[in-house]
Amino acid sequence: MKIPAKTEPFLWGVGAGAIALAIIGFNFGGWMTSSTAKQQASTSAELAMVKLLAPICVAQFRMDPKATASLAALVATDRWDQSAYVSKGGWATMPGSTAEPNRDVAEACAKTLAKRDV
């Protein structure tokens, strides 16, 4: 089967238009692949979890009988080691959990505690 000569420019235009549409759609139109959507959803869920669990960590820290001394030790600790201090103190471990403390929760808790008094 032979394609008429007049249809060749049309086919080239369709191909170029499809490529341009894909480039514009993915770069500027908000289109995304399913893997990108899953990654963004996972990141959003992680941020929401940290936002919800950090106040629990702060409350556990404040309920500790040695909270004042622990806060002084936390503030005296280097900023990059403060989250490890909170994790080791057990305040970033959620009640009823046997899992390791979440590093991001411990970091958010340490930042909150370092900004204000117990």
N, C-alpha and C positions, 0 to 999 in steps of 0.2 A: 504494500500500500504506500502510495506516495502522498505526502502532505503538500497542499497547494502553497505556493510561494508567498501568498498574502498572509498566511497564518503564522509564518515564522516570526515576524516582529511582534505579533500578539503574544506568542508563547514566551518570547524573551521578556516582554513586559510583565507578564504574569509571574515569571520566575523572579525577576528583579523586585517586583512589588511584594512578593511573599517574603523574600529575604529582608527587605526594608521593614516590612511590618513586624517580623520577628525581632529584628534588632531594636526597633523603637519600642515595641511592647515589653521586651525583657529589660531594657535599660531605663526607660522613662515611663512606661505604662503601668508598672507595678506587677507585671506578670512574674511568676517564679516557678521553679521546678518543685516537685514534691519534697525532694531532699532539703531544699532551702527552707520550705515552709515548716518541715519537721524540726529543723535546727533552730529556727526562730521561735517556734512554740516551746521547745525545750529550754531555750535561754529565758524566755518569758516566765515559764513555770519556775525555773530556778530562782529568778529574781523575786518572784512573788513569795516563794517559800522563805527566802532569806528575810524579806520584809516582815513576814508574819512571825518567824521564829526568833529574830533578834530581840524583840521586847521580852520574850520569855526568858532568854538568857540573861538580860539585864535584871529582870525581877529575881531570878535565882541568885544572881550575884549579890543583890541588895539584901536578900533574906539570909545570907550567910552570916553567922555570928561574928566572923572576922572581916566583915565587909570594908570597914574603914582602913584596916591594915592592908588588906588585899588591894584596895584602890590605890593606896600610896605605892605599893610594890608595882602595880600595873603602870602607873604614871612614870615611875622610875625606870621601867623597862624600856628598851629601845622600841621605837614605833613598829619596826618590822617583826619584832618578837612578841608583841602584845597579844596577837591572836593565838599564838602557841601557849602563852601564859593562861589565857582564858580557857583554852581547850584542856590543858593539863589540870586546871582547877576544877574541871568537871561542870562548869556553869553552862557550857555550850552543848552538853548532852541533855537531850530533852527528857522530861519525866517519863518513866516507863520504858525507855529505849535502852537497848544494849549495844546499839551501833556506835561506831566511832563518831565523834562530833564533826559536824560539817564545818569545813575550813572557812567558807564564806560567812556562815552564821557567826562563827567565833570572831572573825574580822570585823563584821558590822557591830557586834556586841562590844568589842574592845574600843572601837572608834566612839561609840555612844558613851561608854563609861569614861573614857579619857577626856571627853568634852565637858562633863558635868560631875558634880559631887554626888556621893551616895546619899 
